Every structure is written in C-alpha cells, then in structure tokens.
Amino acid sequence: MKMTVTNKCIRVGSIKISGVGSASIVLIGDAEVITSSSRFDTPADSFVYSPNVPLNPANALMPPSDRVREEA
C-alpha cells in the first residue's frame, strides 16, 4: 500500500474537554513518539496495607485492638 500525507498548517483556538476515560489521548498535529503515564487520585488511607481480610463484616471498620474475636 502506498500512502501520501501532506501536512498543512493547523491552528487550534481552544479545546474544551469535559471528561477523560481510562485510555484517552488528545492529539493535534503529528507525533513521532507518544509516552504514556498514569496518575491516581485515590486517597492514601483507602489502601490496604495488610493481606488479612476480616471475616466478620462488623469488625471491618474497627482498629485491630477493638475487634471482637470469633470462636469456632
């Protein structure tokens, strides 16, 4: 396949972006290299630092020292 591209002058006055998806890019003009990156806005206190999962949902929001121990 033979393809010929003739680039002309591009003039953009303004761009309004109302939202972005999980895989979004806005490209005006040509690009030889596009580098991807990601940012997270998750609060630090929402991360789980322990692999232990509470079995009793009532204990899920309590600190470990206040949790009720279930006996088998």
Beta strands, then each sheet from edge to edge (+ up, - down):
end
